[in-house]
């Protein structure tokens, strides 16, 4: 499913709209400009989701660009 207009959330984590938009843009960049493999793309997103989850647990607040 390579739909450039798909705005389905990448992560189930709560986050502000600005961060969500940046993550969608970064994901599209990885897929369409860098042309990383599907496995690499999934690994990057999985690692980032784990990091953001850790930040949220440590800070006790929703993920945002201001973190």
N, C-alpha and C positions, 0 to 999 in steps of 0.2 A: 504494500500500500504506500506508494510514493505520491501522495497528494499534497502539493505545496500549500493548499489552502486549509489543510487540516489543523485546527487549533485545539485538538484534544490535549489535555494536560499530560505532561511527560511523567510527572511524579504524583503520587497520592498525598504527598506532604502538603500541609497548608503553607502558603507563601503569598507575598504581595504580588499584585499584578505586574509591576515593573520587573521583578525577578523572573516571573513566569514568562514574560515576553522575551527577555534576554536568553533564557534557556531554550525557548523554541527557536530563536534565531541561531543560537550556537549549534543546536541539533541539526538544523537545516544546512548550516555551513559545513558541518562535518560530513553530512551525507552527499550534498550536491556540489560543493566546491572542492573539498579535500578528498571526496570519494573514498572515505574509509570503508572497510568491509563491514557487513552487518554485525559480525561478532565484535569488532573493535568499537563500533558505535554503541552497542548494547553494554559492553564493558565500561566504557567511559561514563555512560548514564548511570549504570549501577554504582560505580565508585562515587560519582557526584551525589547521588541520592543518599548513600551511606554517610558521606561527609556532612551534607546538609541536615540529615537526621541527627547526627552527633551534635552539631552546632545548636540545633533547636533544643535538644535535651540539656545541654550545658547552660544555655542562655535562658531557657524557659520562655521563649517567644517565637513567633512565626518567622520563618526565613524571609529575609529582605536584602536588598542591595546595601542597605545601611549596616548590616551585620559586619 
